[in-house]
Structure formats: structure tokens, C-alpha cells
Amino acid sequence: MKIETWQDCQVVAEKINVNSTLIAEAFKIRTPLVEQLENATTVEEMWEVYGNTSGGSEIEKQALTKILENVTATKEMWKVHNNAPDGSEIRERALTKILETATTEEMEMWKVYEIAPDGSEIEKQALTKILNTAVTIEVMWDVYESALCDSEIREQALTKILNTAVTIEVMLDVYEKAPHGSEIQKQATVKILEITTTTEEMWKVYKRVPDGSEIQKQTIRRIVELAE
């Protein structure tokens, strides 16, 4: 049978038990849903088109894409994400738009991080944005612990923690977590030595750092000097 019109698609669909929209797409024939989507001006009208599409069809993808382009509420973006096929481009684009929209909503950023594929760029972007907006050391440590396979983010987290820290305990935590001999460990050493002024604090540092390390040697010298 020659397929030339939408009506032809419908006739064939009944005969071979295949969705008429999929047949139309296979023969590059415009369907009423395509025209309806083109004329849709509200998100509600676009969702109506989506509701009439078949899974995996091109019009389904086009409907979700148009909806995502027009929504401004995070709730609607999540709706697009949840309706998009796993691993699809539209799913990733929805996560990206949610992350771009979330300026102070830390929970939304964490949700994007948790849903994003492991090792993906969107996962890295989520952690970076959480770290950039973090105001508490607890959140900074959460980012550090989450970035198990990303040394760059872990280093950025340690740097921000060190710059925010006001106690020796936190500075020592950074010193211990930092790679041996790294720049961040050197910075932690300088800051720890700057803040320690009492013998009690120096003994605290002495007991926490590795035996024979440069920071331990400098601490011993200062303890001896104070004891004279």
C-alpha cells in the first residue's frame, strides 16, 4: 500500500498493529499532532500534545523539548525530566536547566547531583555549584566527600574549608586530608602555625601531625622556645 497521507497511516496502523504516528514519521508525513504542537502557545497545550504521543516517537521528543524551553518553574522542569526516556538528551538538558535555575536552593542542587550519571559533566557542575554557594564548613566537607573521583573539586573544597576555618581542629583536618606535599597542605601548615600561640595548642598540633614532618619540627621548636 502506498503511504501518502495521515489517513493512509491510520489504515495501515490498524492492519499491522503499529502506532499510526510511528508510521507517519517513518514515511515523513505530517501528523495532526505536529501541527497541534506547532500551534501550541501555552505549556498546558504542549503537555496535551505530549499526552497523545507514543513512546519513543519524534513528536514525543519535540513536545518535551518545547515544554522545557518554555517552562520557568523548577517543578515543571522536573516533570520534563521524569517523563523523558532514561539516558536521553532531553533528560540531561532538563537537569542542566534545573541546575542553572537553582541559585540558592541547595537541596535542588544535591538532587541534580544524585540523579546525574556517575562521572558526568552535569554531576561535576552540580558539586561545583554547591561548593561555590556553600556558606558552612559542613556543606564544604559534604562536597569533598562526594567528589571521590574528582581531585580538582576535592582540592577546591579543601581550599575553601581552609579559608573559612577559624579553629585549629578544622585546619588540622584539612592538613590530614590534603595530598602529601601538596600546595593546600603547605597552606594549611602556614595557617596552623600562624594561629597557634599557646603551648597547649602547639601540643595539640604536635600530636596530630605525622612524626618527623616539617610542621612537627617547627612546632617542637616553638614549644622549646616558649619553655625557655
Secondary structure, 3 states (H helix, E strand, C coil): CCCCCHHHHHHHHHHHCCCHHHHHHHCCCCCHHHHHHHHCCCHHHHHHHHHCCCCCCHHHHHHHHHHHHHCCCHHHHHHHHHHCCCCCHHHHHHHHHHHHHCCCCHHHHHHHHHHCCCCCHHHHHHHHHHHHHCCCHHHHHHHHHHCCCCHHHHHHHHHHHHHHCCCHHHHHHHHHHCCCCCHHHHHHHHHHHHHCCCHHHHHHHHHHCCCCCHHHHHHHHHHHHHHC
